[in-house]
């Protein structure tokens, strides 16, 4: 491991890896096959304190640093990408935004249940007409006495099938504002989960807002500051999606190496073939390069440095890297890799989304270029 980790961070890695192998890995194929939310895994992670690990202890968290959390997402995603993205969105976006931007009253009201896993969070930015162009959103929040009435539609919302708390971006008089919306607020309708190619258990839904009445006290930050809230949240979120991609790649690499040692052709394990050895070398190098980018971005976040560019670099590299590595690991498996009974088939499908959500690779290039040329 070329990046220096503290003893505590190494302990967290080992603890999460052991938990993931023991509890999460056996569930991964079932969640994928049945398109089932990882509810059992949420309970398991909550018992270990992972669901709120970066939150202050006064709200039920563990005061962990962001690099430790990033490592946790990596290790969870190594065996189950569905659970990895659930954790990344819940803690890295919903909980983190409330903790960073919320009032003391908002933190006390929402964060304890979110840290314990009793209330899962979602993040609502994307709309039918506002994907990469996030500023073009049309969901509107109209003042009505001491409340706002939110009307509009949000799509591709991770965790929406079971989340209880949503961070919602809506257009107000003075620009885009951020609101905390609860699942049971009248006027909010949530669609059935989409059937996706990968991360099938993450429960991706459309949310319909029909004059959803939200108290003004549920606004996060100042009116009109929502876009900044969203972009700051996404910058951190991109580190965790890069960590998810890194975890998927690590898991696929390990499956590929294991299979290469076991599969015998021409009288010897295929690992003895130079063609396979070169595949293994390329995968290992790709993963280590990605890990350095991810850990550097998380470390910058912990040190209070500007990390937006570093986060985009990590995601820009790790998304395609996960696709490359899972592709190569599947190729090592040959025809068996195309069969559901082998984990690599699921990992191959799961990897592809990491190049798309929380900002496509093309958007990451724009972010990086603007930072360089500004």
Secondary structure, 3 states (H helix, E strand, C coil): CCCCCCHHHHHHHHHHHHHHHHHHHHHHHHHHHHCCCCHHHHHHHHHCCCCCCCCCHHHCCCCCCHHHHHHHHHHHHHHCHHHHHHHHHHHHHHHHHHHHHCCHHHHHHHHHHHHCCCCCEEEECCECCECCCHHHCCCEEEEECCEEEEEEEEEEECCCCCCCEEEEEEEECCEEEEEEEECCCCCEEECCCCCCCCCHHHCCEEEEEEEEEEEHHHEECCCCCHHHHHHHHHHHHHHHHHHHHHHHHHHHHHHHHHHHHHCEECCEEHHHCHHHHHHHHHHHHHHHHHHHHHHHHHHHHHCCCCCHHHHHHHHHHHHHHHHHHHHHHHHHHHHHHHCCCCHHHHHHHHHHHHHCCCCCHHHHHHHHHHHHHC
